[in-house]
Amino acid sequence: MVRITQQRAKCIGCNACVEAAHHRWRISRKDGKCTLVGAVEKKGFFTILLGDDEYDDNIIAAKHCPVNIIRVEKV
């Protein structure tokens, strides 16, 4: 299992995560920030548990995030 966590309030909408893992990230039309598709929000953090097959793409997304608000970890 893989846990992805995003601190969305600090997102600048650069689109790096969308380019790395387009099936898991989208740009919001409302505010221009990146949205972690399928995530649940709790106290400003958006989190989702996924299968190991999404690990590699999302590690690239996290590494390319210029504001360092994406965490990807194996659980």
C-alpha positions in Angstrom: 0.0 0.0 0.0 1.0 3.6 -0.7 -0.2 6.6 1.3 -0.1 10.0 -0.5 -0.6 13.2 1.5 -0.9 16.7 0.1 -1.1 20.0 2.0 -3.3 21.6 -0.6 -3.5 25.1 0.9 0.2 25.7 0.0 -0.2 24.5 -3.6 0.9 27.0 -6.2 -0.7 25.2 -9.1 2.5 24.6 -11.1 1.1 21.4 -12.7 4.2 19.3 -12.0 2.3 16.5 -10.2 -0.3 16.4 -13.0 2.4 15.8 -15.6 4.0 13.1 -13.5 0.8 11.2 -12.5 -2.1 12.5 -14.6 -4.4 9.7 -13.5 -4.1 10.8 -9.8 -3.8 14.6 -10.0 -6.0 17.4 -11.5 -5.9 21.2 -11.7 -9.0 22.7 -10.1 -11.0 25.0 -12.2 -12.2 26.9 -9.1 -8.8 28.0 -7.7 -6.1 26.7 -10.0 -4.5 24.5 -7.4 -3.7 20.8 -7.8 -6.2 18.3 -6.4 -5.4 14.8 -5.3 -8.1 12.7 -7.0 -10.0 10.5 -4.5 -8.4 11.9 -1.4 -10.1 12.7 1.9 -9.5 16.0 3.7 -8.7 16.2 7.4 -7.3 19.4 9.0 -6.0 20.8 5.7 -4.3 17.6 4.6 -5.6 15.5 1.8 -4.8 11.7 2.0 -5.4 8.6 0.0 -4.3 5.0 0.3 -3.5 3.3 -3.0 -1.9 0.1 -4.5 1.8 -0.2 -5.0 1.4 0.3 -8.7 1.0 4.1 -8.3 4.2 4.5 -6.2 6.7 5.4 -8.9 4.6 8.0 -10.7 3.7 9.8 -7.4 7.3 9.7 -6.1 8.2 11.7 -9.3 5.3 14.0 -8.6 6.5 14.6 -5.1 10.1 15.2 -6.2 9.1 17.8 -8.8 6.8 19.7 -6.5 8.5 23.1 -6.0 6.8 23.8 -2.7 7.4 20.3 -1.3 3.8 19.7 -0.1 3.4 16.1 -1.4 4.4 13.1 0.7 4.5 9.5 -0.7 5.2 6.6 1.6 4.8 2.8 1.6 2.6 1.5 4.5 
